Amino acid sequence: MVPTGLAVAIPVGFAGLVLPRSGYAARHGIGLVNAPGLIDAGYRGEIRVLLINHGGEVVTFERGDRVAQLVVIPIPEVVWNAVDVLPDSERGAGGFGSTGR
C-alpha cells in the first residue's frame, strides 16, 4: 500500500477510478492489485495505491513518481426495479468466454 500524500474531494455524483500507468507495467511489471481502485465522493482521506510487483526485480519509488492515475467519472443515479424475470438479450446468461472472443 503506497501512500501518495494526496487527498481529493470528489464531487457528489462522481467517482474516482485509480488506474495503473502503462510505463511501470511495461518496464517493471508493476500493476494495481484492485484495478481500478474506487474512490467515492464521500472519502476525504489520503489516496493510497495498492501496487503489486509481477516483475523479477525490486522496484523503488521516489517522492513525485507517478505510480498510478486518477480518472474522475460521472456516476448516474440508478433507480432499481425488482422483477421476477429479466428481459432476454443476445448474450443471455452466457458467462466467461461466451461471446466467442
Jmol script that loads the backbone (N, CA, C; Angstrom):
load data "model"
ATOM      1  N   MET A   1       0.857  -1.158   0.000  1.00  0.00           N
ATOM      2  CA  MET A   1       0.000   0.000   0.000  1.00  0.00           C
ATOM      3  C   MET A   1       0.909   1.228   0.000  1.00  0.00           C
ATOM      4  N   VAL A   2       0.925   1.939  -1.107  1.00  0.00           N
ATOM      5  CA  VAL A   2       1.821   3.075  -1.282  1.00  0.00           C
ATOM      6  C   VAL A   2       1.069   4.376  -1.010  1.00  0.00           C
ATOM      7  N   PRO A   3       1.481   5.150  -0.018  1.00  0.00           N
ATOM      8  CA  PRO A   3       0.831   6.441   0.230  1.00  0.00           C
ATOM      9  C   PRO A   3       1.209   7.428  -0.868  1.00  0.00           C
ATOM     10  N   THR A   4       0.259   8.283  -1.240  1.00  0.00           N
ATOM     11  CA  THR A   4       0.537   9.276  -2.286  1.00  0.00           C
ATOM     12  C   THR A   4       0.765  10.677  -1.724  1.00  0.00           C
ATOM     13  N   GLY A   5       0.316  10.911  -0.480  1.00  0.00           N
ATOM     14  CA  GLY A   5       0.395  12.261   0.059  1.00  0.00           C
ATOM     15  C   GLY A   5      -0.691  13.172  -0.487  1.00  0.00           C
ATOM     16  N   LEU A   6      -1.639  12.609  -1.224  1.00  0.00           N
ATOM     17  CA  LEU A   6      -2.703  13.399  -1.858  1.00  0.00           C
ATOM     18  C   LEU A   6      -4.061  13.007  -1.299  1.00  0.00           C
ATOM     19  N   ALA A   7      -4.932  13.985  -1.186  1.00  0.00           N
ATOM     20  CA  ALA A   7      -6.336  13.761  -0.852  1.00  0.00           C
ATOM     21  C   ALA A   7      -7.153  14.630  -1.800  1.00  0.00           C
ATOM     22  N   VAL A   8      -8.327  14.170  -2.148  1.00  0.00           N
ATOM     23  CA  VAL A   8      -9.191  14.904  -3.075  1.00  0.00           C
ATOM     24  C   VAL A   8     -10.606  14.932  -2.524  1.00  0.00           C
ATOM     25  N   ALA A   9     -11.392  15.871  -3.019  1.00  0.00           N
ATOM     26  CA  ALA A   9     -12.816  15.940  -2.695  1.00  0.00           C
ATOM     27  C   ALA A   9     -13.577  15.712  -3.999  1.00  0.00           C
ATOM     28  N   ILE A  10     -13.907  14.453  -4.257  1.00  0.00           N
ATOM     29  CA  ILE A  10     -14.667  14.107  -5.461  1.00  0.00           C
ATOM     30  C   ILE A  10     -16.089  14.634  -5.270  1.00  0.00           C
ATOM     31  N   PRO A  11     -16.629  15.367  -6.244  1.00  0.00           N
ATOM     32  CA  PRO A  11     -17.986  15.905  -6.098  1.00  0.00           C
ATOM     33  C   PRO A  11     -19.043  14.794  -6.047  1.00  0.00           C
ATOM     34  N   VAL A  12     -20.135  15.072  -5.366  1.00  0.00           N
ATOM     35  CA  VAL A  12     -21.274  14.156  -5.338  1.00  0.00           C
ATOM     36  C   VAL A  12     -21.720  13.912  -6.775  1.00  0.00           C
ATOM     37  N   GLY A  13     -22.019  12.670  -7.087  1.00  0.00           N
ATOM     38  CA  GLY A  13     -22.423  12.310  -8.451  1.00  0.00           C
ATOM     39  C   GLY A  13     -21.257  11.875  -9.317  1.00  0.00           C
ATOM     40  N   PHE A  14     -20.054  11.830  -8.735  1.00  0.00           N
ATOM     41  CA  PHE A  14     -18.860  11.414  -9.462  1.00  0.00           C
ATOM     42  C   PHE A  14     -18.113  10.384  -8.631  1.00  0.00           C
ATOM     43  N   ALA A  15     -17.186   9.690  -9.261  1.00  0.00           N
ATOM     44  CA  ALA A  15     -16.303   8.748  -8.574  1.00  0.00           C
ATOM     45  C   ALA A  15     -14.928   8.849  -9.202  1.00  0.00           C
ATOM     46  N   GLY A  16     -13.921   8.512  -8.431  1.00  0.00           N
ATOM     47  CA  GLY A  16     -12.556   8.481  -8.946  1.00  0.00           C
ATOM     48  C   GLY A  16     -12.115   7.045  -9.151  1.00  0.00           C
ATOM     49  N   LEU A  17     -11.551   6.754 -10.310  1.00  0.00           N
ATOM     50  CA  LEU A  17     -11.005   5.432 -10.592  1.00  0.00           C
ATOM     51  C   LEU A  17      -9.486   5.539 -10.604  1.00  0.00           C
ATOM     52  N   VAL A  18      -8.825   4.787  -9.738  1.00  0.00           N
ATOM     53  CA  VAL A  18      -7.369   4.765  -9.689  1.00  0.00           C
ATOM     54  C   VAL A  18      -6.912   3.665 -10.645  1.00  0.00           C
ATOM     55  N   LEU A  19      -6.159   4.062 -11.660  1.00  0.00           N
ATOM     56  CA  LEU A  19      -5.748   3.150 -12.727  1.00  0.00           C
ATOM     57  C   LEU A  19      -4.230   3.027 -12.773  1.00  0.00           C
ATOM     58  N   PRO A  20      -3.725   1.888 -13.275  1.00  0.00           N
ATOM     59  CA  PRO A  20      -2.271   1.736 -13.395  1.00  0.00           C
ATOM     60  C   PRO A  20      -1.725   2.599 -14.522  1.00  0.00           C
ATOM     61  N   ARG A  21      -0.434   2.817 -14.471  1.00  0.00           N
ATOM     62  CA  ARG A  21       0.252   3.526 -15.553  1.00  0.00           C
ATOM     63  C   ARG A  21       0.975   2.487 -16.404  1.00  0.00           C
ATOM     64  N   SER A  22       0.850   2.617 -17.704  1.00  0.00           N
ATOM     65  CA  SER A  22       1.382   1.591 -18.597  1.00  0.00           C
ATOM     66  C   SER A  22       2.905   1.528 -18.594  1.00  0.00           C
ATOM     67  N   GLY A  23       3.582   2.639 -18.347  1.00  0.00           N
ATOM     68  CA  GLY A  23       5.044   2.639 -18.354  1.00  0.00           C
ATOM     69  C   GLY A  23       5.627   1.738 -17.280  1.00  0.00           C
ATOM     70  N   TYR A  24       5.131   1.844 -16.045  1.00  0.00           N
ATOM     71  CA  TYR A  24       5.620   0.983 -14.971  1.00  0.00           C
ATOM     72  C   TYR A  24       5.280  -0.481 -15.249  1.00  0.00           C
ATOM     73  N   ALA A  25       4.121  -0.717 -15.822  1.00  0.00           N
ATOM     74  CA  ALA A  25       3.726  -2.092 -16.140  1.00  0.00           C
ATOM     75  C   ALA A  25       4.654  -2.680 -17.203  1.00  0.00           C
ATOM     76  N   ALA A  26       4.926  -1.924 -18.238  1.00  0.00           N
ATOM     77  CA  ALA A  26       5.756  -2.426 -19.334  1.00  0.00           C
ATOM     78  C   ALA A  26       7.216  -2.603 -18.920  1.00  0.00           C
ATOM     79  N   ARG A  27       7.752  -1.638 -18.181  1.00  0.00           N
ATOM     80  CA  ARG A  27       9.183  -1.683 -17.831  1.00  0.00           C
ATOM     81  C   ARG A  27       9.495  -2.574 -16.642  1.00  0.00           C
ATOM     82  N   HIS A  28       8.574  -2.626 -15.651  1.00  0.00           N
ATOM     83  CA  HIS A  28       8.901  -3.293 -14.399  1.00  0.00           C
ATOM     84  C   HIS A  28       7.890  -4.349 -13.948  1.00  0.00           C
ATOM     85  N   GLY A  29       6.750  -4.478 -14.639  1.00  0.00           N
ATOM     86  CA  GLY A  29       5.733  -5.424 -14.199  1.00  0.00           C
ATOM     87  C   GLY A  29       4.930  -4.949 -13.006  1.00  0.00           C
ATOM     88  N   ILE A  30       4.873  -3.636 -12.803  1.00  0.00           N
ATOM     89  CA  ILE A  30       4.127  -3.064 -11.674  1.00  0.00           C
ATOM     90  C   ILE A  30       2.675  -2.844 -12.092  1.00  0.00           C
ATOM     91  N   GLY A  31       1.754  -3.335 -11.269  1.00  0.00           N
ATOM     92  CA  GLY A  31       0.337  -3.152 -11.540  1.00  0.00           C
ATOM     93  C   GLY A  31      -0.405  -2.827 -10.263  1.00  0.00           C
ATOM     94  N   LEU A  32      -1.704  -2.674 -10.381  1.00  0.00           N
ATOM     95  CA  LEU A  32      -2.567  -2.419  -9.236  1.00  0.00           C
ATOM     96  C   LEU A  32      -3.295  -3.704  -8.872  1.00  0.00           C
ATOM     97  N   VAL A  33      -3.310  -4.026  -7.600  1.00  0.00           N
ATOM     98  CA  VAL A  33      -3.980  -5.233  -7.128  1.00  0.00           C
ATOM     99  C   VAL A  33      -5.476  -5.153  -7.400  1.00  0.00           C
ATOM    100  N   ASN A  34      -6.073  -4.014  -7.171  1.00  0.00           N
ATOM    101  CA  ASN A  34      -7.523  -3.862  -7.283  1.00  0.00           C
ATOM    102  C   ASN A  34      -7.905  -2.917  -8.409  1.00  0.00           C
ATOM    103  N   ALA A  35      -7.255  -3.029  -9.550  1.00  0.00           N
ATOM    104  CA  ALA A  35      -7.513  -2.106 -10.651  1.00  0.00           C
ATOM    105  C   ALA A  35      -8.889  -2.345 -11.250  1.00  0.00           C
ATOM    106  N   PRO A  36      -9.708  -1.325 -11.405  1.00  0.00           N
ATOM    107  CA  PRO A  36      -9.427   0.004 -10.864  1.00  0.00           C
ATOM    108  C   PRO A  36      -9.823   0.092  -9.389  1.00  0.00           C
ATOM    109  N   GLY A  37      -9.081   0.913  -8.664  1.00  0.00           N
ATOM    110  CA  GLY A  37      -9.471   1.255  -7.305  1.00  0.00           C
ATOM    111  C   GLY A  37     -10.559   2.318  -7.378  1.00  0.00           C
ATOM    112  N   LEU A  38     -11.490   2.274  -6.469  1.00  0.00           N
ATOM    113  CA  LEU A  38     -12.628   3.201  -6.490  1.00  0.00           C
ATOM    114  C   LEU A  38     -12.560   4.163  -5.318  1.00  0.00           C
ATOM    115  N   ILE A  39     -12.644   5.455  -5.608  1.00  0.00           N
ATOM    116  CA  ILE A  39     -12.740   6.491  -4.581  1.00  0.00           C
ATOM    117  C   ILE A  39     -14.120   7.118  -4.713  1.00  0.00           C
ATOM    118  N   ASP A  40     -14.940   6.960  -3.691  1.00  0.00           N
ATOM    119  CA  ASP A  40     -16.282   7.534  -3.775  1.00  0.00           C
ATOM    120  C   ASP A  40     -16.274   8.988  -3.311  1.00  0.00           C
ATOM    121  N   ALA A  41     -17.388   9.662  -3.560  1.00  0.00           N
ATOM    122  CA  ALA A  41     -17.481  11.100  -3.295  1.00  0.00           C
ATOM    123  C   ALA A  41     -17.377  11.446  -1.816  1.00  0.00           C
ATOM    124  N   GLY A  42     -17.618  10.515  -0.930  1.00  0.00           N
ATOM    125  CA  GLY A  42     -17.566  10.813   0.493  1.00  0.00           C
ATOM    126  C   GLY A  42     -16.195  10.655   1.131  1.00  0.00           C
ATOM    127  N   TYR A  43     -15.232  10.071   0.421  1.00  0.00           N
ATOM    128  CA  TYR A  43     -13.916   9.793   1.011  1.00  0.00           C
ATOM    129  C   TYR A  43     -13.065  11.059   1.032  1.00  0.00           C
ATOM    130  N   ARG A  44     -12.438  11.327   2.175  1.00  0.00           N
ATOM    131  CA  ARG A  44     -11.595  12.513   2.303  1.00  0.00           C
ATOM    132  C   ARG A  44     -10.183  12.201   2.793  1.00  0.00           C
ATOM    133  N   GLY A  45      -9.839  10.942   2.918  1.00  0.00           N
ATOM    134  CA  GLY A  45      -8.515  10.580   3.402  1.00  0.00           C
ATOM    135  C   GLY A  45      -7.471  10.583   2.292  1.00  0.00           C
ATOM    136  N   GLU A  46      -6.267  10.228   2.690  1.00  0.00           N
ATOM    137  CA  GLU A  46      -5.160  10.149   1.733  1.00  0.00           C
ATOM    138  C   GLU A  46      -5.414   9.010   0.742  1.00  0.00           C
ATOM    139  N   ILE A  47      -5.127   9.273  -0.514  1.00  0.00           N
ATOM    140  CA  ILE A  47      -5.209   8.223  -1.530  1.00  0.00           C
ATOM    141  C   ILE A  47      -3.991   7.326  -1.379  1.00  0.00           C
ATOM    142  N   ARG A  48      -4.245   6.034  -1.244  1.00  0.00           N
ATOM    143  CA  ARG A  48      -3.183   5.032  -1.183  1.00  0.00           C
ATOM    144  C   ARG A  48      -3.381   4.083  -2.361  1.00  0.00           C
ATOM    145  N   VAL A  49      -2.283   3.639  -2.930  1.00  0.00           N
ATOM    146  CA  VAL A  49      -2.333   2.823  -4.132  1.00  0.00           C
ATOM    147  C   VAL A  49      -1.838   1.416  -3.786  1.00  0.00           C
ATOM    148  N   LEU A  50      -2.645   0.412  -4.112  1.00  0.00           N
ATOM    149  CA  LEU A  50      -2.288  -0.981  -3.822  1.00  0.00           C
ATOM    150  C   LEU A  50      -1.510  -1.551  -5.004  1.00  0.00           C
ATOM    151  N   LEU A  51      -0.195  -1.466  -4.937  1.00  0.00           N
ATOM    152  CA  LEU A  51       0.660  -1.917  -6.032  1.00  0.00           C
ATOM    153  C   LEU A  51       1.097  -3.364  -5.837  1.00  0.00           C
ATOM    154  N   ILE A  52       1.363  -4.030  -6.947  1.00  0.00           N
ATOM    155  CA  ILE A  52       1.921  -5.380  -6.930  1.00  0.00           C
ATOM    156  C   ILE A  52       3.037  -5.431  -7.971  1.00  0.00           C
ATOM    157  N   ASN A  53       4.097  -6.140  -7.615  1.00  0.00           N
ATOM    158  CA  ASN A  53       5.251  -6.275  -8.498  1.00  0.00           C
ATOM    159  C   ASN A  53       5.229  -7.672  -9.110  1.00  0.00           C
ATOM    160  N   HIS A  54       4.904  -7.749 -10.399  1.00  0.00           N
ATOM    161  CA  HIS A  54       4.912  -9.014 -11.123  1.00  0.00           C
ATOM    162  C   HIS A  54       6.263  -9.269 -11.782  1.00  0.00           C
ATOM    163  N   GLY A  55       7.177  -8.323 -11.654  1.00  0.00           N
ATOM    164  CA  GLY A  55       8.492  -8.459 -12.274  1.00  0.00           C
ATOM    165  C   GLY A  55       9.452  -9.241 -11.398  1.00  0.00           C
ATOM    166  N   GLY A  56      10.660  -9.402 -11.905  1.00  0.00           N
ATOM    167  CA  GLY A  56      11.655 -10.170 -11.194  1.00  0.00           C
ATOM    168  C   GLY A  56      12.662  -9.344 -10.428  1.00  0.00           C
ATOM    169  N   GLU A  57      12.486  -8.031 -10.388  1.00  0.00           N
ATOM    170  CA  GLU A  57      13.445  -7.166  -9.700  1.00  0.00           C
ATOM    171  C   GLU A  57      12.740  -6.279  -8.687  1.00  0.00           C
ATOM    172  N   VAL A  58      13.477  -5.853  -7.686  1.00  0.00           N
ATOM    173  CA  VAL A  58      12.950  -4.922  -6.695  1.00  0.00           C
ATOM    174  C   VAL A  58      12.821  -3.552  -7.345  1.00  0.00           C
ATOM    175  N   VAL A  59      11.686  -2.906  -7.136  1.00  0.00           N
ATOM    176  CA  VAL A  59      11.444  -1.570  -7.689  1.00  0.00           C
ATOM    177  C   VAL A  59      11.244  -0.619  -6.524  1.00  0.00           C
ATOM    178  N   THR A  60      11.949   0.494  -6.541  1.00  0.00           N
ATOM    179  CA  THR A  60      11.774   1.517  -5.514  1.00  0.00           C
ATOM    180  C   THR A  60      11.181   2.758  -6.150  1.00  0.00           C
ATOM    181  N   PHE A  61      10.445   3.493  -5.351  1.00  0.00           N
ATOM    182  CA  PHE A  61       9.799   4.700  -5.829  1.00  0.00           C
ATOM    183  C   PHE A  61      10.335   5.897  -5.068  1.00  0.00           C
ATOM    184  N   GLU A  62      10.417   7.007  -5.752  1.00  0.00           N
ATOM    185  CA  GLU A  62      10.845   8.275  -5.158  1.00  0.00           C
ATOM    186  C   GLU A  62       9.630   9.185  -5.056  1.00  0.00           C
ATOM    187  N   ARG A  63       9.684  10.115  -4.112  1.00  0.00           N
ATOM    188  CA  ARG A  63       8.611  11.106  -3.987  1.00  0.00           C
ATOM    189  C   ARG A  63       8.408  11.799  -5.343  1.00  0.00           C
ATOM    190  N   GLY A  64       7.170  11.872  -5.787  1.00  0.00           N
ATOM    191  CA  GLY A  64       6.852  12.520  -7.053  1.00  0.00           C
ATOM    192  C   GLY A  64       6.718  11.563  -8.226  1.00  0.00           C
ATOM    193  N   ASP A  65       7.134  10.291  -8.054  1.00  0.00           N
ATOM    194  CA  ASP A  65       6.952   9.317  -9.129  1.00  0.00           C
ATOM    195  C   ASP A  65       5.462   9.117  -9.374  1.00  0.00           C
ATOM    196  N   ARG A  66       5.104   9.027 -10.621  1.00  0.00           N
ATOM    197  CA  ARG A  66       3.703   8.834 -10.985  1.00  0.00           C
ATOM    198  C   ARG A  66       3.435   7.337 -11.107  1.00  0.00           C
ATOM    199  N   VAL A  67       2.910   6.754 -10.031  1.00  0.00           N
ATOM    200  CA  VAL A  67       2.730   5.304  -9.965  1.00  0.00           C
ATOM    201  C   VAL A  67       1.337   4.865 -10.389  1.00  0.00           C
ATOM    202  N   ALA A  68       0.397   5.795 -10.479  1.00  0.00           N
ATOM    203  CA  ALA A  68      -0.981   5.491 -10.871  1.00  0.00           C
ATOM    204  C   ALA A  68      -1.597   6.774 -11.424  1.00  0.00           C
ATOM    205  N   GLN A  69      -2.792   6.647 -11.940  1.00  0.00           N
ATOM    206  CA  GLN A  69      -3.501   7.831 -12.445  1.00  0.00           C
ATOM    207  C   GLN A  69      -4.950   7.787 -11.988  1.00  0.00           C
ATOM    208  N   LEU A  70      -5.523   8.965 -11.816  1.00  0.00           N
ATOM    209  CA  LEU A  70      -6.890   9.097 -11.329  1.00  0.00           C
ATOM    210  C   LEU A  70      -7.773   9.635 -12.445  1.00  0.00           C
ATOM    211  N   VAL A  71      -8.860   8.924 -12.710  1.00  0.00           N
ATOM    212  CA  VAL A  71      -9.852   9.364 -13.682  1.00  0.00           C
ATOM    213  C   VAL A  71     -11.148   9.606 -12.922  1.00  0.00           C
ATOM    214  N   VAL A  72     -11.708  10.790 -13.044  1.00  0.00           N
ATOM    215  CA  VAL A  72     -12.968  11.129 -12.376  1.00  0.00           C
ATOM    216  C   VAL A  72     -14.083  11.010 -13.402  1.00  0.00           C
ATOM    217  N   ILE A  73     -15.087  10.202 -13.057  1.00  0.00           N
ATOM    218  CA  ILE A  73     -16.183   9.932 -13.986  1.00  0.00           C
ATOM    219  C   ILE A  73     -17.527  10.214 -13.322  1.00  0.00           C
ATOM    220  N   PRO A  74     -18.537  10.591 -14.126  1.00  0.00           N
ATOM    221  CA  PRO A  74     -19.876  10.768 -13.560  1.00  0.00           C
ATOM    222  C   PRO A  74     -20.505   9.415 -13.249  1.00  0.00           C
ATOM    223  N   ILE A  75     -21.239   9.358 -12.162  1.00  0.00           N
ATOM    224  CA  ILE A  75     -21.959   8.154 -11.761  1.00  0.00           C
ATOM    225  C   ILE A  75     -23.449   8.486 -11.782  1.00  0.00           C
ATOM    226  N   PRO A  76     -24.190   7.926 -12.728  1.00  0.00           N
ATOM    227  CA  PRO A  76     -25.623   8.239 -12.787  1.00  0.00           C
ATOM    228  C   PRO A  76     -26.371   7.647 -11.604  1.00  0.00           C
ATOM    229  N   GLU A  77     -27.391   8.326 -11.179  1.00  0.00           N
ATOM    230  CA  GLU A  77     -28.246   7.783 -10.132  1.00  0.00           C
ATOM    231  C   GLU A  77     -29.170   6.756 -10.777  1.00  0.00           C
ATOM    232  N   VAL A  78     -29.186   5.566 -10.245  1.00  0.00           N
ATOM    233  CA  VAL A  78     -29.959   4.472 -10.832  1.00  0.00           C
ATOM    234  C   VAL A  78     -31.124   4.140  -9.917  1.00  0.00           C
ATOM    235  N   VAL A  79     -32.290   4.006 -10.506  1.00  0.00           N
ATOM    236  CA  VAL A  79     -33.468   3.560  -9.769  1.00  0.00           C
ATOM    237  C   VAL A  79     -33.688   2.097 -10.139  1.00  0.00           C
ATOM    238  N   TRP A  80     -33.603   1.219  -9.139  1.00  0.00           N
ATOM    239  CA  TRP A  80     -33.726  -0.212  -9.380  1.00  0.00           C
ATOM    240  C   TRP A  80     -35.181  -0.639  -9.293  1.00  0.00           C
ATOM    241  N   ASN A  81     -35.559  -1.548 -10.161  1.00  0.00           N
ATOM    242  CA  ASN A  81     -36.896  -2.132 -10.144  1.00  0.00           C
ATOM    243  C   ASN A  81     -36.763  -3.636  -9.948  1.00  0.00           C
ATOM    244  N   ALA A  82     -37.404  -4.166  -8.920  1.00  0.00           N
ATOM    245  CA  ALA A  82     -37.393  -5.608  -8.687  1.00  0.00           C
ATOM    246  C   ALA A  82     -38.340  -6.275  -9.680  1.00  0.00           C
ATOM    247  N   VAL A  83     -37.851  -7.336 -10.337  1.00  0.00           N
ATOM    248  CA  VAL A  83     -38.675  -8.083 -11.291  1.00  0.00           C
ATOM    249  C   VAL A  83     -38.486  -9.573 -11.019  1.00  0.00           C
ATOM    250  N   ASP A  84     -39.443 -10.367 -11.475  1.00  0.00           N
ATOM    251  CA  ASP A  84     -39.346 -11.818 -11.329  1.00  0.00           C
ATOM    252  C   ASP A  84     -38.518 -12.447 -12.444  1.00  0.00           C
ATOM    253  N   VAL A  85     -38.547 -11.830 -13.632  1.00  0.00           N
ATOM    254  CA  VAL A  85     -37.842 -12.365 -14.796  1.00  0.00           C
ATOM    255  C   VAL A  85     -37.169 -11.202 -15.527  1.00  0.00           C
ATOM    256  N   LEU A  86     -35.923 -11.419 -15.937  1.00  0.00           N
ATOM    257  CA  LEU A  86     -35.219 -10.400 -16.715  1.00  0.00           C
ATOM    258  C   LEU A  86     -35.583 -10.513 -18.191  1.00  0.00           C
ATOM    259  N   PRO A  87     -35.553  -9.392 -18.924  1.00  0.00           N
ATOM    260  CA  PRO A  87     -35.826  -9.481 -20.359  1.00  0.00           C
ATOM    261  C   PRO A  87     -34.683 -10.226 -21.065  1.00  0.00           C
ATOM    262  N   ASP A  88     -34.989 -10.832 -22.209  1.00  0.00           N
ATOM    263  CA  ASP A  88     -33.982 -11.543 -22.987  1.00  0.00           C
ATOM    264  C   ASP A  88     -32.949 -10.568 -23.550  1.00  0.00           C
ATOM    265  N   SER A  89     -31.759 -11.093 -23.810  1.00  0.00           N
ATOM    266  CA  SER A  89     -30.718 -10.334 -24.505  1.00  0.00           C
ATOM    267  C   SER A  89     -30.001 -11.284 -25.449  1.00  0.00           C
ATOM    268  N   GLU A  90     -29.196 -10.746 -26.338  1.00  0.00           N
ATOM    269  CA  GLU A  90     -28.466 -11.586 -27.281  1.00  0.00           C
ATOM    270  C   GLU A  90     -27.512 -12.534 -26.555  1.00  0.00           C
ATOM    271  N   ARG A  91     -26.867 -12.061 -25.515  1.00  0.00           N
ATOM    272  CA  ARG A  91     -25.903 -12.889 -24.775  1.00  0.00           C
ATOM    273  C   ARG A  91     -26.585 -13.835 -23.797  1.00  0.00           C
ATOM    274  N   GLY A  92     -27.687 -13.417 -23.223  1.00  0.00           N
ATOM    275  CA  GLY A  92     -28.379 -14.257 -22.270  1.00  0.00           C
ATOM    276  C   GLY A  92     -27.542 -14.444 -21.005  1.00  0.00           C
ATOM    277  N   ALA A  93     -27.507 -15.655 -20.472  1.00  0.00           N
ATOM    278  CA  ALA A  93     -26.776 -15.951 -19.239  1.00  0.00           C
ATOM    279  C   ALA A  93     -25.370 -16.469 -19.506  1.00  0.00           C
ATOM    280  N   GLY A  94     -24.922 -16.377 -20.763  1.00  0.00           N
ATOM    281  CA  GLY A  94     -23.579 -16.857 -21.106  1.00  0.00           C
ATOM    282  C   GLY A  94     -22.523 -16.129 -20.299  1.00  0.00           C
ATOM    283  N   GLY A  95     -21.622 -16.868 -19.680  1.00  0.00           N
ATOM    284  CA  GLY A  95     -20.602 -16.289 -18.813  1.00  0.00           C
ATOM    285  C   GLY A  95     -19.281 -16.073 -19.526  1.00  0.00           C
ATOM    286  N   PHE A  96     -18.188 -16.278 -18.792  1.00  0.00           N
ATOM    287  CA  PHE A  96     -16.852 -16.035 -19.311  1.00  0.00           C
ATOM    288  C   PHE A  96     -16.617 -16.804 -20.598  1.00  0.00           C
ATOM    289  N   GLY A  97     -16.156 -16.088 -21.627  1.00  0.00           N
ATOM    290  CA  GLY A  97     -15.830 -16.717 -22.902  1.00  0.00           C
ATOM    291  C   GLY A  97     -17.011 -17.007 -23.792  1.00  0.00           C
ATOM    292  N   SER A  98     -18.204 -16.627 -23.388  1.00  0.00           N
ATOM    293  CA  SER A  98     -19.394 -16.999 -24.160  1.00  0.00           C
ATOM    294  C   SER A  98     -19.590 -16.155 -25.416  1.00  0.00           C
ATOM    295  N   THR A  99     -18.845 -15.048 -25.535  1.00  0.00           N
ATOM    296  CA  THR A  99     -19.033 -14.200 -26.720  1.00  0.00           C
ATOM    297  C   THR A  99     -18.154 -14.641 -27.879  1.00  0.00           C
ATOM    298  N   GLY A 100     -17.338 -15.691 -27.685  1.00  0.00           N
ATOM    299  CA  GLY A 100     -16.518 -16.202 -28.775  1.00  0.00           C
ATOM    300  C   GLY A 100     -15.214 -15.471 -28.976  1.00  0.00           C
ATOM    301  N   ARG A 101     -14.835 -14.598 -28.076  1.00  0.00           N
ATOM    302  CA  ARG A 101     -13.576 -13.842 -28.202  1.00  0.00           C
ATOM    303  C   ARG A 101     -12.673 -14.142 -27.047  1.00  0.00           C
TER     304      ARG A 101
END
end "model"
wireframe off; spacefill off
backbone 0.3
color backbone group
